[in-house]
Amino acid sequence: MTILENWQKWTSFLGQNVMQAESTGMPKKMIQQAAVQIGEYLATNVDPKNEQERVLSDLWGVASEDEKEALANCVIKLVQNKHVQ
């Protein structure tokens, strides 16, 4: 099973990496830009492995650039909140 097949493992992995980026002093804007790039890569190259990823993929597919930034920011907030719990 890859990390993308399990939503909780995926969000935990993302949360750990966001926290690590923040702890090394990476600017928030740079983290947000990386999240958008990851979203673009996943949308283009990876078939969603679960329902949550399918919803994100469908939203990403119809989103404008500004909306993609907003979605990426929401995912960052989601994984940060899950990582703190």
TIGU-384340 format. One record per residue: x negated, y negated, z of N, C-alpha, C in turn. Coordinates in pm, whole numbers. Last residue first. Layout:
N
+--------+---------+--------+---------+----------+--------+--------+---------+--------+
! n_east ! n_north !   n_up ! ca_east ! ca_north !  ca_up ! c_east ! c_north !   c_up !
+--------+---------+--------+---------+----------+--------+--------+---------+--------+
!      X !       Y !      Z !       X !        Y !      Z !      X !       Y !      Z !
...
+--------+---------+--------+---------+----------+--------+--------+---------+--------+
***
This chain:
85
+--------+---------+--------+---------+----------+--------+--------+---------+--------+
! n_east ! n_north !   n_up ! ca_east ! ca_north !  ca_up ! c_east ! c_north !   c_up !
+--------+---------+--------+---------+----------+--------+--------+---------+--------+
!    338 !   -1767 !   1679 !     428 !    -1687 !   1763 !    361 !   -1567 !   1822 !
!    154 !   -1865 !   1499 !     152 !    -1919 !   1634 !    233 !   -1830 !   1729 !
!    221 !   -1741 !   1263 !      90 !    -1712 !   1321 !     81 !   -1758 !   1465 !
!    464 !   -1852 !   1201 !     459 !    -1709 !   1233 !    328 !   -1675 !   1302 !
!    382 !   -2115 !   1146 !     476 !    -2090 !   1256 !    474 !   -1943 !   1298 !
!    220 !   -2069 !    923 !     163 !    -2130 !   1043 !    252 !   -2102 !   1163 !
!    401 !   -1967 !    741 !     295 !    -1878 !    790 !    227 !   -1938 !    913 !
!    570 !   -2195 !    708 !     623 !    -2066 !    750 !    514 !   -1978 !    811 !
!    392 !   -2388 !    610 !     458 !    -2408 !    739 !    511 !   -2275 !    794 !
!    328 !   -2264 !    363 !     224 !    -2295 !    461 !    285 !   -2311 !    600 !
!    581 !   -2265 !    244 !     516 !    -2137 !    274 !    405 !   -2157 !    377 !
!    614 !   -2542 !    217 !     706 !    -2465 !    301 !    647 !   -2329 !    338 !
!    411 !   -2598 !     34 !     405 !    -2656 !    168 !    498 !   -2582 !    264 !
!    512 !   -2461 !   -188 !     383 !    -2421 !   -131 !    369 !   -2474 !     11 !
!    744 !   -2614 !   -231 !     754 !    -2472 !   -197 !    625 !   -2422 !   -132 !
!    625 !   -2862 !   -297 !     713 !    -2852 !   -180 !    727 !   -2705 !   -136 !
!    490 !   -2792 !   -529 !     413 !    -2841 !   -414 !    496 !   -2829 !   -287 !
!    714 !   -2729 !   -682 !     616 !    -2624 !   -652 !    529 !   -2666 !   -534 !
!    829 !   -2981 !   -703 !     901 !    -2877 !   -628 !    808 !   -2760 !   -593 !
!    642 !   -3107 !   -865 !     668 !    -3158 !   -730 !    737 !   -3053 !   -644 !
!    671 !   -2948 !  -1098 !     542 !    -2954 !  -1027 !    561 !   -3004 !   -883 !
!    988 !   -2773 !  -1071 !     899 !    -2873 !  -1131 !    768 !   -2872 !  -1053 !
!   1098 !   -2430 !  -1080 !    1057 !    -2552 !  -1009 !    972 !   -2644 !  -1095 !
!   1157 !   -2185 !  -1178 !    1244 !    -2295 !  -1221 !   1202 !   -2430 !  -1162 !
!    963 !   -2015 !  -1069 !     985 !    -2016 !  -1213 !   1070 !   -2132 !  -1263 !
!    993 !   -2041 !   -797 !     873 !    -2097 !   -860 !    895 !   -2113 !  -1010 !
!   1230 !   -1893 !   -761 !    1228 !    -2037 !   -733 !   1111 !   -2104 !   -803 !
!   1132 !   -1637 !   -832 !    1242 !    -1698 !   -908 !   1248 !   -1849 !   -886 !
!    933 !   -1605 !   -635 !     897 !    -1604 !   -777 !   1006 !   -1670 !   -862 !
!   1088 !   -1607 !   -401 !     986 !    -1711 !   -423 !    948 !   -1720 !   -570 !
!   1241 !   -1374 !   -453 !    1307 !    -1504 !   -436 !   1207 !   -1617 !   -461 !
!   1035 !   -1184 !   -459 !    1120 !    -1204 !   -579 !   1190 !   -1339 !   -570 !
!    938 !   -1192 !   -199 !     851 !    -1237 !   -308 !    930 !   -1263 !   -436 !
!   1162 !   -1082 !    -73 !    1117 !    -1217 !    -40 !   1028 !   -1274 !   -151 !
!   1177 !    -821 !   -181 !    1285 !     -919 !   -205 !   1240 !   -1062 !   -179 !
!    855 !    -722 !   -322 !     966 !     -711 !   -227 !   1066 !    -824 !   -253 !
!    666 !    -766 !   -515 !     673 !     -632 !   -458 !    788 !    -613 !   -358 !
!    647 !    -933 !   -829 !     690 !     -934 !   -688 !    713 !    -791 !   -636 !
!    358 !    -895 !  -1022 !     500 !     -864 !  -1014 !    541 !    -862 !   -867 !
!    126 !   -1141 !  -1103 !     164 !    -1037 !  -1008 !    316 !   -1019 !  -1007 !
!     60 !   -1357 !  -1273 !     -13 !    -1230 !  -1284 !     36 !   -1115 !  -1197 !
!    216 !   -1588 !  -1235 !     172 !    -1551 !  -1369 !    124 !   -1406 !  -1379 !
!    261 !   -1606 !   -963 !     375 !    -1613 !  -1055 !    339 !   -1564 !  -1194 !
!     -3 !   -1600 !   -866 !      89 !    -1490 !   -836 !    207 !   -1488 !   -933 !
!   -100 !   -1845 !   -970 !    -164 !    -1718 !  -1004 !    -67 !   -1602 !   -982 !
!     73 !   -2029 !   -847 !      66 !    -2020 !   -994 !      7 !   -1886 !  -1037 !
!      8 !   -1981 !   -575 !     144 !    -1961 !   -625 !    147 !   -1946 !   -776 !
!   -258 !   -2063 !   -576 !    -225 !    -1923 !   -546 !    -86 !   -1890 !   -597 !
!   -217 !   -2335 !   -630 !    -294 !    -2252 !   -724 !   -267 !   -2104 !   -702 !
!    -76 !   -2408 !   -400 !     -12 !    -2422 !   -531 !    -85 !   -2335 !   -634 !
!   -274 !   -2359 !   -208 !    -147 !    -2286 !   -202 !    -74 !   -2293 !   -336 !
!   -464 !   -2548 !   -279 !    -497 !    -2406 !   -290 !   -370 !   -2322 !   -290 !
!   -323 !   -2779 !   -212 !    -360 !    -2756 !   -352 !   -395 !   -2609 !   -375 !
!   -308 !   -2744 !     68 !    -185 !    -2749 !    -13 !   -215 !   -2722 !   -160 !
!   -576 !   -2762 !    132 !    -504 !    -2638 !    162 !   -377 !   -2631 !     78 !
!   -619 !   -3026 !     57 !    -692 !    -2920 !    -13 !   -625 !   -2784 !     10 !
!   -458 !   -3159 !    241 !    -429 !    -3172 !     98 !   -497 !   -3061 !     18 !
!   -590 !   -3103 !    484 !    -456 !    -3049 !    458 !   -423 !   -3052 !    308 !
!   -941 !   -3025 !    459 !    -830 !    -3121 !    461 !   -696 !   -3055 !    422 !
!  -1110 !   -2802 !    668 !   -1059 !    -2824 !    533 !   -940 !   -2920 !    540 !
!  -1221 !   -2736 !    912 !   -1211 !    -2876 !    877 !  -1163 !   -2904 !    735 !
!  -1210 !   -2484 !    998 !   -1338 !    -2524 !    938 !  -1335 !   -2669 !    891 !
!   -950 !   -2463 !   1079 !   -1054 !    -2464 !   1183 !  -1191 !   -2502 !   1128 !
!   -815 !   -2452 !    834 !    -799 !    -2569 !    921 !   -911 !   -2578 !   1024 !
!   -896 !   -2199 !    748 !    -928 !    -2317 !    668 !   -920 !   -2444 !    752 !
!   -783 !   -2042 !    951 !    -929 !    -2044 !    933 !   -971 !   -2167 !    854 !
!   -511 !   -2087 !    904 !    -571 !    -2127 !   1033 !   -723 !   -2136 !   1022 !
!   -492 !   -1973 !    650 !    -462 !    -2116 !    668 !   -525 !   -2165 !    798 !
!   -556 !   -1708 !    714 !    -643 !    -1784 !    625 !   -617 !   -1934 !    632 !
!   -345 !   -1636 !    881 !    -482 !    -1627 !    930 !   -576 !   -1712 !    845 !
!   -130 !   -1670 !    700 !    -140 !    -1749 !    823 !   -281 !   -1750 !    879 !
!   -182 !   -1471 !    511 !    -184 !    -1611 !    472 !   -203 !   -1701 !    594 !
!   -150 !   -1243 !    676 !    -276 !    -1267 !    605 !   -288 !   -1415 !    566 !
!    120 !   -1276 !    744 !      17 !    -1275 !    849 !   -120 !   -1305 !    789 !
!    241 !   -1253 !    497 !     249 !    -1381 !    566 !    148 !   -1389 !    681 !
!    168 !    -982 !    441 !     130 !    -1091 !    352 !    132 !   -1225 !    425 !
!    288 !    -840 !    646 !     143 !     -835 !    633 !     94 !    -952 !    547 !
!    556 !    -904 !    590 !     498 !     -945 !    717 !    345 !    -942 !    711 !
!    592 !    -791 !    330 !     607 !     -935 !    353 !    540 !    -979 !    482 !
!    404 !    -569 !    157 !     470 !     -585 !    286 !    472 !    -733 !    321 !
!    270 !    -579 !    -80 !     389 !     -495 !    -75 !    467 !    -512 !     56 !
!     37 !    -721 !    -63 !     152 !     -789 !   -122 !    281 !    -707 !   -111 !
!   -152 !    -542 !     30 !    -103 !     -646 !    123 !     23 !    -715 !     69 !
!    -64 !    -214 !    -92 !    -140 !     -339 !    -95 !    -76 !    -439 !     -1 !
!    -84 !     118 !      0 !       0 !        0 !      0 !    -89 !    -125 !      0 !
+--------+---------+--------+---------+----------+--------+--------+---------+--------+
***
